């Protein structure tokens, strides 16, 4: 039951803008030019830093500054007052709403869901693991090998991490392989930085990683598509995804859900106009997201709450 196929990047991105976690993307622009500061999920680093940010600066009167971490870390930074961005972007819409739109001191009362994604296996075809995957060996058998040198992100820091653990449980059910989830958790190595997850895969120092499809596109790596019952890509399986859960180190229990990216502009942002302009530009140019491997269906964007009039298309 090996329902996989491979894709590689459709076009090579410009090489001048790739940035690490915590770096600033783009420039402020002309003297006195307001910039939209964006604190974002690490899986959007390349598409924001190399595509959306520069295009936004080119086509508007604003600059762009980006910082990228796991979404859970992003929320903690905002909640703890460590960061004060104009725009916050999460790879889990529920995480954003729970952290920023609820509780006794909400920081926003609206958000926009603007893109979807899927989770799969990203690999370097020039490694032993890549050779086995290219030959059609079931992905879960390849990754089950403790010597496979495969990475996953930290489930207590970002949604990709806990979705990976949930993916293993769904795969155990789907493939009817008792013990598969535990075997995969034991075999894969945790990398704490989501945005750095594929750097070693590119060089061949690591064979593969569990990642979002757009991350494989960003790094021009091969990607194994998993069945929709496992990969969190299809809203029709929302109830099925929710059948698995992960308890984070802070005691929060997170249930499986489709991969939906959401963003908002914080109350009290330094440059709210710039933040709203950035989101409006993002929603008006879905092709920039699609070229980076994200999915923007006809149902997107979806507004939640009192979305400012200048944001929605």
DOFIMI-454392 format. One line per field, with one value per residue: residue in one letter; x, y, z of N, C-alpha, C, O in turn. Coordinates in steps of 0.02 Angstrom, whole numbers, always signed. Atoms other than C-alpha are relative to their C-alpha. Example, Ala and Ser with C-alpha at 12.3 -4.5 7.8 and 13.67 -1.06 7.14 Angstrom:
2
r = (A, S);
n_u = (+45, -42);
n_v = (-59, -59);
n_w = (+0, -3);
ca_u = (+615, +684);
ca_v = (-225, -53);
ca_w = (+390, +357);
c_u = (+45, -39);
c_v = (+60, +55);
c_w = (+0, +37);
o_u = (+97, -14);
o_v = (+59, +110);
o_w = (+33, +45);
//
This chain:
313
r = (X, X, X, X, X, X, X, X, X, X, X, X, X, X, X, X, X, X, X, X, X, X, X, X, X, X, X, X, X, X, X, X, X, X, X, X, X, X, X, X, X, X, X, X, X, X, X, X, X, X, X, X, X, X, X, X, X, X, X, X, X, X, X, X, X, X, X, X, X, X, X, X, X, X, X, X, X, X, X, X, X, X, X, X, X, X, X, X, X, X, X, X, X, X, X, X, X, X, X, X, X, X, X, X, X, X, X, X, X, X, X, X, X, X, X, X, X, X, X, X, X, X, X, X, X, X, X, X, X, X, X, X, X, X, X, X, X, X, X, X, X, X, X, X, X, X, X, X, X, X, X, X, X, X, X, X, X, X, X, X, X, X, X, X, X, X, X, X, X, X, X, X, X, X, X, X, X, X, X, X, X, X, X, X, X, X, X, X, X, X, X, X, X, X, X, X, X, X, X, X, X, X, X, X, X, X, X, X, X, X, X, X, X, X, X, X, X, X, X, X, X, X, X, X, X, X, X, X, X, X, X, X, X, X, X, X, X, X, X, X, X, X, X, X, X, X, X, X, X, X, X, X, X, X, X, X, X, X, X, X, X, X, X, X, X, X, X, X, X, X, X, X, X, X, X, X, X, X, X, X, X, X, X, X, X, X, X, X, X, X, X, X, X, X, X, X, X, X, X, X, X, X, X, X, X, X, X, X, X, X, X, X, X);
n_u = (+42, -49, +31, -45, -30, -51, -2, -58, +15, +15, -47, -49, +10, -60, -43, -25, +41, +13, -19, +7, +46, -17, -28, +48, +5, +13, -29, +49, +16, -23, -1, +66, +51, +26, -7, +41, -39, +39, -25, +35, -18, -62, +9, +11, -60, -24, +50, +8, -62, -25, +52, +52, -28, -27, +53, +37, -40, -3, +65, +34, -41, -24, -53, +18, -48, +28, -35, +32, -9, +57, +59, +9, -49, +26, +53, -30, -35, +49, +33, -48, -23, -68, +2, +57, +7, +65, +37, -17, +22, -5, +14, +58, +48, +25, -52, +3, +62, -4, -51, +5, +68, +41, -30, +18, -34, -11, -42, +33, +67, +13, -55, +15, -31, -19, -32, -1, -62, +5, -60, -25, -70, -46, -62, -54, -2, -68, -16, +25, +72, +30, -1, +53, +64, +6, +14, +69, +9, +46, -34, -2, -50, -65, -11, +0, -69, -32, -61, +20, -19, +58, +14, +66, -6, +18, +73, +17, -17, +36, +52, -27, -25, +53, +35, -40, +18, +68, -6, -21, +57, +46, -31, +6, +68, +12, -37, +12, -67, -6, -65, -34, -8, -55, -62, -19, -21, -66, -50, -13, -35, +34, -37, +41, +13, +39, -25, -65, +10, -21, -67, -45, +25, -28, -71, -9, -21, +59, +32, +69, +34, +71, +5, +55, -17, -31, -70, -36, -4, -48, -68, -10, -9, +54, +53, +46, +68, +31, +74, +33, +21, -57, -44, +30, +10, +68, +50, +51, -22, -13, +20, -48, -61, +12, +2, -66, -17, -66, -3, -62, -34, +34, +63, +51, +14, +15, +27, -18, +43, -29, -52, +26, -39, +41, -38, +37, -38, +11, +22, -57, -59, -34, +18, +58, +15, -47, +19, +60, -19, -35, +48, +40, -41, -6, +63, +11, -50, -7, -49, -64, +2, +6, -64, -42, +22, +59, +64, +49, +60, +52, +33, -45, -7, +58, -7, +31, +5, +9, -60, +0, +23, -55, -39, +29, +3);
n_v = (-60, -54, -51, -57, -23, -50, -64, -42, -70, -19, -53, -16, -68, -41, +24, -53, -21, +52, -26, +45, -19, -61, -52, -45, +10, -61, -61, -50, -40, -70, -30, -17, +44, +47, +70, +50, +51, +62, +56, +52, +71, +12, +33, -51, -42, -13, -32, -69, -37, -6, -14, -46, -61, -45, -24, -49, -62, -27, -22, -44, -52, +26, +48, +64, +30, +65, +43, +65, +50, +43, -40, -1, -49, -66, -20, -13, -64, -54, +2, -20, -68, -2, -29, -44, -7, -23, +58, +66, +53, +66, +58, +33, -53, +9, -24, -73, -24, +14, -41, -72, -26, +22, -16, -63, -57, +15, -47, -12, +30, +24, +30, +22, +63, -19, +53, +67, +36, +70, +28, +59, +16, -35, +38, -10, +62, +27, +37, +68, -4, -24, +55, +47, -31, -3, +67, +16, +33, -39, -52, +13, +51, -32, -44, +41, +22, -48, -27, -36, -71, -40, -50, -29, -59, +8, -6, -49, -66, -22, +47, +54, +51, +42, +34, +59, +52, +20, +36, +68, +37, +11, +49, +66, +22, +6, +57, +58, +21, -10, -22, -44, -68, +0, +14, -60, -50, +20, +0, -67, -46, -64, -61, -52, -58, +19, -32, +29, +72, +32, -21, +59, +45, -27, +17, +72, +21, +34, +30, -20, -32, -12, -72, -23, +4, -62, +0, +38, -44, -53, +26, +39, +69, +46, +1, +56, -16, +53, +1, -57, +21, -9, -57, -62, -46, +0, -17, +52, +48, -37, +41, +55, -28, -17, +61, +6, -60, -3, -43, -38, -3, -47, +30, -11, +56, -24, +52, -6, -45, -17, -52, -63, -58, -58, -60, -57, -59, -6, -63, -37, +8, -63, -22, +41, -11, +40, +69, +14, -3, +63, +54, -12, +18, +73, +30, -19, +31, +70, +34, +0, +56, +63, +15, +26, +66, -3, +9, -53, +25, -50, -19, -45, -5, +1, -46, +18, -60, -65, -12, -67, -2, -4, +62, +50, -20);
n_w = (+0, +3, +40, +0, +63, -14, +35, -14, +8, +69, +22, -52, -26, -3, -54, -42, -57, -49, -65, -56, -52, -36, +43, +30, +72, +37, -29, -20, +59, -2, -66, -26, +28, -49, +19, -34, -34, +4, -40, +39, -1, +35, +65, +51, +5, +68, +42, -23, +5, +69, +49, -22, -29, +52, +44, -39, -1, +68, +25, -47, -31, -64, -4, -29, -47, -19, -47, +10, -51, -4, -17, -72, -25, +20, -46, -66, +3, -3, -65, -53, +12, +26, +67, +12, +73, +26, +26, -25, +46, -30, +42, -31, -14, -68, -46, +1, -33, -72, -32, +11, +6, -57, -64, -32, +32, +71, +36, +64, +1, +68, +37, +68, +23, +68, +40, -28, +12, -19, -31, +34, -11, +45, -2, +48, +39, +6, -61, -1, -12, +62, +48, -18, +15, +73, +24, -15, -64, -41, -37, -72, -13, +7, -57, -61, -10, -46, +31, +61, -3, +19, -51, -10, -42, -70, -8, -51, +25, +60, +23, +40, -46, -28, +55, +17, -48, +16, +63, -15, -27, +56, +45, -31, +13, +72, +28, -43, -21, -72, -24, +48, -26, -48, +36, +36, -49, -26, +53, +26, -45, -7, +15, -32, +42, +58, +61, +18, +2, +62, +20, +3, +53, +61, +7, -4, -67, -26, +59, +12, -56, +7, +13, +43, +72, +24, -22, +51, +58, -16, +0, +62, -21, +16, -51, +3, -21, -39, +10, -33, -67, -46, +12, -25, +56, +25, -51, -5, -50, -62, -58, -4, -27, -71, -41, -33, -38, -31, -59, +1, -65, -44, -20, +51, +45, +67, +43, +70, +40, +65, -2, +25, -23, -18, -19, -26, -22, -72, -29, -26, +42, +14, +68, +21, +71, +39, -10, +40, +71, +16, +6, +60, +58, -1, +23, +70, +43, -19, +43, -35, -47, +38, +31, -53, -22, -42, +35, -11, +33, +14, -62, -36, -73, -43, -56, -63, -41, +34, +41, +29, +70, +47, +1, +44, +70);
ca_u = (+0, +132, +30, +173, +241, +384, +391, +538, +543, +466, +585, +742, +716, +837, +986, +1011, +874, +879, +883, +902, +789, +784, +856, +772, +708, +716, +760, +674, +683, +701, +735, +580, +489, +374, +401, +283, +364, +309, +337, +300, +299, +470, +400, +363, +540, +590, +426, +412, +596, +628, +459, +321, +429, +530, +374, +281, +423, +430, +244, +198, +261, +311, +463, +463, +550, +527, +575, +540, +518, +407, +228, +219, +377, +301, +149, +254, +360, +205, +119, +276, +306, +474, +421, +305, +273, +138, +88, +86, +76, +44, +47, -99, -252, -314, -149, -159, -339, -308, -154, -203, -392, -451, -416, -423, -305, -333, -212, -325, -506, -486, -380, -372, -339, -241, -158, -152, -13, +22, +146, +256, +432, +565, +726, +892, +889, +1078, +1073, +1041, +869, +833, +883, +763, +621, +657, +646, +469, +500, +361, +409, +366, +477, +622, +601, +577, +762, +853, +1007, +909, +964, +792, +740, +580, +548, +514, +330, +337, +395, +294, +142, +248, +326, +164, +84, +229, +191, +6, +51, +139, -18, -128, -5, -8, -196, -195, -63, -121, +55, +50, +192, +232, +205, +324, +454, +452, +463, +613, +700, +685, +796, +722, +787, +731, +733, +594, +668, +836, +760, +807, +978, +1068, +955, +1013, +1195, +1167, +1224, +1048, +947, +770, +647, +462, +414, +281, +274, +317, +478, +530, +491, +591, +744, +723, +711, +609, +446, +343, +156, +67, -117, -237, -296, -124, -54, -171, -205, -391, -525, -643, -539, -543, -637, -517, -366, -444, -447, -262, -188, -24, +3, +134, +259, +152, +6, -91, -173, -175, -286, -245, -313, -291, -136, -207, -101, -178, -121, -176, -118, -96, -190, -67, +51, +182, +135, -42, -66, +91, +35, -136, -57, +57, -88, -192, -48, -25, -208, -210, -61, -95, +19, +169, +115, +69, +237, +315, +220, +73, -109, -231, -400, -556, -619, -472, -447, -569, -594, -634, -698, -700, -568, -518, -592, -423, -360, -482, -476);
ca_v = (+0, +125, +273, +392, +498, +620, +803, +921, +1109, +1186, +1332, +1379, +1529, +1673, +1633, +1801, +1802, +1639, +1684, +1593, +1595, +1765, +1856, +2003, +1980, +2121, +2302, +2451, +2542, +2729, +2838, +2854, +2716, +2617, +2430, +2288, +2180, +1999, +1862, +1702, +1513, +1449, +1347, +1511, +1579, +1558, +1606, +1762, +1811, +1781, +1805, +1892, +2015, +2083, +2093, +2186, +2312, +2333, +2359, +2462, +2608, +2495, +2396, +2217, +2140, +1956, +1841, +1654, +1521, +1373, +1434, +1384, +1485, +1631, +1630, +1619, +1767, +1874, +1815, +1845, +2016, +1966, +2021, +2158, +2125, +2203, +2037, +1864, +1710, +1533, +1363, +1313, +1424, +1349, +1388, +1570, +1590, +1508, +1613, +1783, +1795, +1716, +1731, +1882, +1989, +1953, +2034, +2028, +1990, +1931, +1828, +1771, +1592, +1612, +1447, +1260, +1131, +946, +844, +713, +645, +758, +673, +685, +558, +538, +456, +274, +320, +417, +268, +156, +280, +304, +116, +119, +45, +95, +258, +198, +45, +152, +277, +139, +96, +175, +202, +301, +475, +554, +712, +782, +948, +973, +939, +1060, +1205, +1203, +1125, +1027, +937, +883, +847, +728, +631, +630, +575, +422, +372, +396, +295, +153, +144, +167, +37, -80, -90, -114, -22, +86, +252, +209, +139, +299, +412, +314, +310, +493, +628, +789, +952, +1102, +1228, +1204, +1328, +1236, +1063, +1032, +1114, +951, +856, +972, +934, +747, +750, +695, +583, +644, +737, +749, +918, +1020, +1007, +1191, +1164, +1031, +1152, +1289, +1176, +1090, +919, +765, +738, +584, +621, +520, +467, +609, +506, +540, +701, +835, +909, +876, +966, +821, +716, +846, +730, +589, +699, +752, +571, +588, +711, +767, +835, +973, +1004, +1146, +1027, +1086, +948, +979, +876, +840, +964, +1013, +1120, +1295, +1454, +1604, +1781, +1935, +2111, +2136, +2266, +2403, +2360, +2494, +2501, +2430, +2511, +2426, +2261, +2270, +2321, +2167, +2049, +2132, +2110, +1929, +1889, +1981, +1881, +1696, +1650, +1697, +1566, +1433, +1449, +1408, +1244, +1305, +1273, +1418, +1340, +1431, +1434, +1542, +1668, +1645, +1786, +1759, +1900, +2084, +2083, +2261, +2311, +2342, +2165, +2052, +2053);
ca_w = (+0, -55, -117, -152, -293, -306, -349, -362, -365, -520, -525, -432, -318, -316, -205, -125, +7, +104, +288, +452, +603, +685, +536, +451, +275, +150, +191, +267, +100, +76, +227, +335, +243, +359, +360, +400, +533, +515, +645, +551, +550, +497, +353, +262, +275, +93, +11, +120, +117, -68, -151, -53, +45, -103, -212, -75, -61, -249, -274, -120, -18, +126, +176, +243, +395, +433, +576, +573, +707, +745, +766, +949, +981, +885, +998, +1156, +1099, +1075, +1234, +1339, +1263, +1188, +1014, +954, +768, +663, +584, +661, +549, +610, +524, +637, +636, +800, +886, +832, +889, +1057, +1092, +1023, +1011, +1175, +1360, +1472, +1367, +1181, +1061, +908, +869, +689, +572, +392, +334, +173, +121, +149, +148, +172, +273, +190, +176, +100, +50, -39, -183, -176, -4, +41, +107, -52, -158, -63, -79, -264, -285, -217, -46, +76, +159, +333, +317, +259, +400, +527, +508, +659, +548, +418, +477, +463, +556, +627, +712, +897, +939, +1085, +977, +817, +732, +608, +756, +837, +669, +635, +794, +748, +571, +642, +737, +584, +479, +604, +584, +395, +356, +495, +565, +756, +842, +691, +780, +921, +801, +697, +849, +912, +743, +692, +767, +833, +759, +863, +720, +593, +469, +473, +460, +279, +273, +312, +191, +52, +86, +110, +291, +333, +219, +244, +355, +387, +315, +229, +39, +16, +114, -11, -152, -66, -55, -224, -140, -181, -88, -50, -47, +86, +81, +124, +273, +349, +278, +351, +179, +157, +260, +220, +341, +481, +600, +559, +593, +758, +815, +863, +987, +1063, +1238, +1237, +1376, +1443, +1467, +1314, +1213, +1026, +912, +731, +604, +421, +387, +369, +380, +467, +500, +594, +636, +823, +922, +966, +823, +787, +603, +586, +415, +351, +428, +347, +182, +190, +222, +86, -36, +17, -14, -180, -246, -214, -360, -251, -124, -252, -340, -172, -153, -49, -93, -114, -154, -214, -35, +21, +94, +237, +359, +542, +651, +605, +468, +416, +249, +170, +203, +113, -78);
c_u = (+44, -26, +42, +18, +48, -12, +65, -21, -11, +47, +47, -10, +66, +40, +19, -39, -11, +28, -12, -52, +24, +30, -56, +0, -14, +32, -55, -20, +27, -6, -70, -55, -24, +6, -49, +45, -43, +36, -38, +24, +62, -7, -13, +61, +18, -51, -12, +63, +21, -53, -48, +29, +28, -53, -42, +37, +1, -66, -38, +48, +31, +61, -25, +56, -31, +44, -39, +20, -56, -60, -13, +48, -23, -52, +28, +36, -48, -33, +45, +26, +71, +3, -64, -8, -66, -43, +27, -29, +13, -16, -58, -49, -27, +49, -1, -61, +2, +47, -15, -70, -45, +35, -20, +31, +14, +39, -26, -69, -19, +62, -24, +38, +15, +32, -4, +65, -11, +67, +20, +74, +42, +68, +50, +8, +69, +24, -27, -75, -35, -3, -56, -69, -11, -18, -71, -12, -48, +36, +7, +49, +71, +16, +2, +71, +35, +64, -15, +19, -56, -19, -74, +8, -29, -75, -21, +15, -40, -50, +27, +24, -55, -42, +39, -16, -70, -2, +19, -58, -51, +27, -5, -69, -10, +33, -8, +66, +7, +71, +36, +14, +59, +67, +24, +24, +70, +55, +19, +31, -34, +48, -42, -17, -35, +29, +68, -5, +29, +70, +46, -23, +28, +72, +13, +25, -56, -40, -68, -28, -75, -10, -63, +23, +35, +73, +43, +9, +53, +72, +16, +16, -59, -48, -45, -69, -30, -76, -33, -27, +54, +33, -28, -14, -73, -50, -55, +17, +12, -18, +49, +66, -7, -2, +67, +18, +71, -3, +69, +29, -31, -69, -57, -7, -22, -25, +20, -50, +32, +51, -28, +41, -47, +44, -46, +48, -17, -29, +61, +63, +31, -21, -60, -18, +45, -17, -61, +16, +36, -50, -45, +38, +7, -62, -14, +47, +11, +51, +69, +4, -1, +66, +50, -24, -59, -63, -46, -62, -50, -35, +41, +8, -67, +12, -36, +0, -7, +63, -3, -16, +57, +40, -29, -3, -69);
c_v = (+62, +54, +63, +19, +55, +64, +34, +72, +18, +53, +17, +72, +38, -19, +54, +13, -52, +22, -51, +24, +62, +54, +45, -9, +67, +60, +49, +42, +70, +28, +21, -45, -50, -71, -42, -51, -62, -54, -62, -70, -11, -31, +49, +44, +16, +37, +72, +41, +12, +21, +55, +66, +47, +28, +54, +67, +34, +33, +47, +52, -23, -45, -65, -25, -64, -36, -65, -50, -51, +39, +3, +50, +71, +24, +16, +67, +58, +2, +25, +71, +5, +34, +40, +12, +33, -59, -63, -52, -68, -54, -41, +54, -5, +26, +76, +26, -11, +47, +74, +28, -21, +19, +69, +61, -16, +54, +15, -32, -25, -35, -18, -65, +9, -55, -66, -35, -73, -23, -64, -11, +35, -34, +20, -65, -31, -36, -71, -2, +23, -55, -49, +29, +5, -68, -23, -37, +42, +49, -17, -56, +29, +42, -38, -23, +51, +30, +45, +74, +45, +46, +17, +60, -13, +10, +50, +71, +23, -53, -56, -57, -43, -33, -62, -58, -26, -40, -73, -42, -14, -53, -70, -29, -16, -62, -64, -32, +13, +20, +48, +69, +4, -12, +63, +55, -15, +8, +70, +45, +68, +57, +58, +59, -20, +28, -26, -75, -33, +20, -59, -50, +24, -23, -75, -24, -35, -24, +29, +34, -1, +75, +15, -1, +64, +4, -40, +41, +54, -24, -44, -73, -43, -7, -60, +23, -60, +1, +57, -18, +14, +68, +69, +51, +11, +15, -52, -51, +34, -41, -58, +25, +13, -61, -12, +66, -5, +47, +33, +5, +50, -26, +9, -61, +27, -58, +12, +43, +12, +56, +62, +58, +59, +57, +53, +58, +12, +68, +35, -8, +69, +29, -41, +9, -42, -74, -19, +2, -65, -57, +9, -20, -76, -33, +16, -35, -73, -38, -3, -58, -66, -18, -27, -65, +0, -7, +57, -20, +56, +23, +49, +66, -3, +46, -25, +61, +63, +19, +71, -1, +0, -64, -50, +25, +28);
c_w = (+0, -47, +1, -71, +18, -38, +17, -14, -73, -27, +57, +22, -3, +62, +49, +64, +53, +68, +54, +49, +36, -43, -27, -75, -34, +35, +17, -61, +8, +71, +21, -25, +53, -26, +39, +33, +8, +41, -24, +15, -43, -68, -56, -12, -72, -42, +21, -13, -72, -51, +24, +25, -53, -47, +34, +2, -69, -20, +46, +27, +65, -8, +32, +45, +25, +50, +3, +54, -6, +26, +75, +32, -16, +50, +70, +1, +5, +68, +56, -9, -26, -68, -8, -76, -18, -19, +32, -47, +32, -51, +28, +21, +71, +52, +4, +37, +75, +35, -3, +2, +58, +65, +25, -34, -74, -35, -70, +4, -70, -28, -70, -14, -74, -42, +38, -20, +16, +28, -37, +15, -53, +5, -53, -39, -6, +64, -4, +11, -64, -53, +14, -15, -75, -30, +17, +65, +43, +46, +74, +18, -4, +62, +66, +19, +45, -28, -60, -1, -27, +57, +4, +46, +69, +9, +52, -21, -60, -23, -43, +45, +28, -55, -22, +47, -15, -66, +12, +26, -55, -48, +29, -11, -75, -30, +41, +21, +75, +20, -45, +29, +48, -35, -36, +47, +26, -53, -24, +52, +0, -15, +27, -44, -64, -65, -22, -14, -61, -23, -7, -52, -68, -12, +0, +67, +37, -60, -15, +62, -14, -6, -39, -73, -23, +21, -49, -64, +11, -9, -60, +16, -22, +58, -12, +26, +35, -13, +37, +69, +53, -3, +19, -55, -18, +55, +7, +54, +68, +62, +10, +30, +75, +45, +36, +33, +26, +59, +3, +71, +48, +22, -50, -44, -67, -42, -73, -38, -68, +7, -34, +31, +13, +22, +28, +12, +73, +19, +29, -40, -15, -67, -26, -73, -44, +6, -41, -75, -20, -8, -62, -63, -5, -28, -73, -48, +19, -42, +33, +49, -37, -33, +50, +29, +48, -42, +19, -40, -10, +63, +41, -37, +36, +59, +62, +45, -43, -38, -29, -74, -50, -6, -49, -72, -18);
o_u = (+43, -5, +24, +14, +45, -38, +93, -74, +27, +59, +26, -11, +120, +12, +52, -16, -47, +86, -55, -77, +83, +40, -115, +54, -56, +70, -112, -77, +75, -45, -106, -113, +17, -2, -61, +84, -98, +94, -99, +79, +68, +36, -12, +58, +25, -34, -26, +59, +51, -37, -50, +7, +9, -50, -62, +7, +0, -65, -90, +107, +59, +74, -83, +115, -87, +105, -101, +79, -102, -52, -35, +29, -15, -51, +6, +32, -33, -41, +21, +62, +101, +52, -116, +0, -111, -103, +87, -88, +67, -57, -75, -36, -39, +29, +3, -56, -20, +34, -1, -79, -104, +88, -61, +7, +72, +34, +3, -81, -78, +117, -84, +99, -30, +39, -15, +102, -65, +120, -22, +100, +34, +91, +32, +26, +76, +82, -66, -111, -87, -53, -89, -113, -67, -51, -91, -67, -43, +84, +59, +75, +115, +71, +28, +84, +41, +88, +30, +17, -47, -16, -111, +56, -63, -101, -80, +4, -50, -44, +1, +16, -50, -70, +9, -26, -82, -40, -10, -64, -79, -11, -16, -76, -37, +2, +18, +77, +30, +120, +90, +68, +100, +117, +84, +72, +110, +112, +77, +15, -54, +103, -99, -62, -5, +33, +89, +45, +55, +92, +83, +18, +46, +91, +67, +33, -45, -44, -85, +3, -97, +13, -97, +83, +83, +113, +100, +62, +93, +115, +69, +61, -113, -30, -67, -75, -29, -102, -9, -37, +40, +65, +5, -16, -89, -58, -88, -27, +47, +20, +64, +95, +40, -6, +71, -4, +100, -30, +120, -4, -16, -107, -110, +43, -70, +9, +33, -110, +93, +44, -33, +47, -91, +100, -106, +109, -76, -13, +104, +117, -5, -29, -52, -39, +24, -13, -61, -12, +25, -45, -60, +9, +3, -56, -46, +37, +67, +77, +107, +57, +33, +83, +99, +1, -78, -62, -58, -67, -41, -65, +17, +4, -119, +61, -87, +53, -25, +103, -55, +5, +49, +86, +8, -16, -81);
o_v = (+101, +58, +112, -21, +82, +63, +22, +84, -4, +56, +18, +117, +8, -36, +40, +53, -38, +40, -95, +80, +68, +110, +28, -11, +105, +52, +42, +65, +82, +3, +55, -34, -87, -84, -30, -85, -59, -70, -67, -81, +17, -22, +30, +93, +75, +86, +115, +98, +64, +46, +109, +119, +106, +86, +103, +120, +95, +85, +73, +54, +18, -73, -69, -24, -64, -33, -65, -59, -42, +85, +55, +86, +116, +81, +64, +104, +108, +55, +58, +96, +59, +66, +24, +68, +38, -61, -72, -48, -81, -44, -93, +91, +46, +55, +104, +73, +32, +69, +110, +88, -4, +50, +103, +117, -25, +113, +55, -77, -35, -27, -17, -68, +23, -46, -68, -10, -92, +6, -105, +19, +23, -49, +50, -116, -88, -55, -87, -42, -5, -60, -74, -7, -6, -72, -77, -61, +103, +30, -3, -57, +10, +38, -12, -42, +109, +80, +63, +105, +83, +26, +9, +63, -63, +64, +70, +118, +83, -112, -112, -116, -104, -86, -112, -114, -87, -87, -118, -101, -69, -94, -118, -89, -68, -98, -116, -92, +67, -10, +71, +96, +50, +20, +79, +90, +31, +25, +82, +40, +93, +60, +66, +98, -50, -7, -12, -108, -89, -4, -64, -88, -17, -41, -97, -84, -74, +11, +40, +35, -4, +113, -30, +5, +61, +37, -21, +39, +67, +13, -75, -103, -17, +4, -72, +42, -116, +51, +77, +27, +13, +89, +120, +111, +60, -26, -55, -86, +6, -42, -76, -8, +4, -53, -54, +119, -59, +102, +0, -12, +48, +10, -20, -90, +65, -109, +69, +43, +4, +100, +66, +62, +74, +46, +54, +49, +15, +119, +3, +10, +119, +90, -81, -39, -70, -111, -72, -37, -90, -95, -39, -49, -104, -79, -23, -31, -92, -90, -49, -88, -113, -78, -58, -87, -53, +2, +70, -5, +112, +76, +74, +68, +11, +38, -59, +90, +59, +60, +89, -47, -25, -67, -77, +84, +48);
o_w = (+47, -105, +33, -117, +74, -94, +71, -42, -116, -87, +115, -19, -8, +114, +99, +104, +100, +73, +48, +43, +53, -19, -22, -106, -10, +82, -6, -64, +44, +112, -15, -8, +80, -85, +98, -2, +35, +26, -13, +40, -98, -111, -115, -48, -90, -76, -21, -37, -88, -104, -5, +4, -54, -68, +3, -5, -74, -54, +27, +9, +102, -61, +51, +26, +50, +46, +3, +69, -47, +66, +100, +78, +25, +72, +102, +51, +38, +98, +102, +33, -26, -85, +21, -99, +24, -3, +40, -66, +56, -96, +1, +68, +103, +102, +58, +77, +113, +91, +45, +11, +58, +64, -5, -25, -93, -17, -107, +44, -86, -2, -84, -5, -114, -103, +98, -62, +38, +13, -54, +62, -113, +60, -104, -10, -28, +69, -49, -20, -83, -89, -32, -39, -100, -82, -3, +78, +41, +80, +105, +74, +34, +89, +116, +76, +26, -1, -97, -54, -75, +115, -45, +84, +81, -7, +54, +16, -70, -6, -40, +29, +28, -44, -44, +23, -13, -72, -19, +8, -58, -73, -8, -24, -93, -69, +23, +12, +94, -3, -29, +20, +43, -18, -34, +33, +36, -37, -41, +112, -52, +14, +5, -26, -108, -115, -78, -27, -57, -75, -56, -78, -110, -67, -19, +77, +83, -111, -73, +115, -71, +37, -64, -88, -61, -14, -62, -95, -34, -32, -64, -13, -35, +116, -68, +84, +10, -38, +91, +111, +113, +45, +7, -42, -52, +101, +59, +79, +110, +111, +67, +73, +114, +106, +81, +10, +30, +54, +9, +120, +108, +55, -41, -67, -71, -48, -93, -23, -75, +50, -95, +92, -28, +46, +14, +13, +91, -12, +60, -16, -19, -74, -71, -106, -94, -43, -73, -114, -75, -57, -97, -109, -59, -69, -108, -109, +38, -22, +20, +58, -18, -36, +32, +81, +72, -103, +78, -99, +13, +64, +92, -99, +7, +97, +57, +59, -101, -16, -58, -110, -106, -48, -90, -83, -75);
//
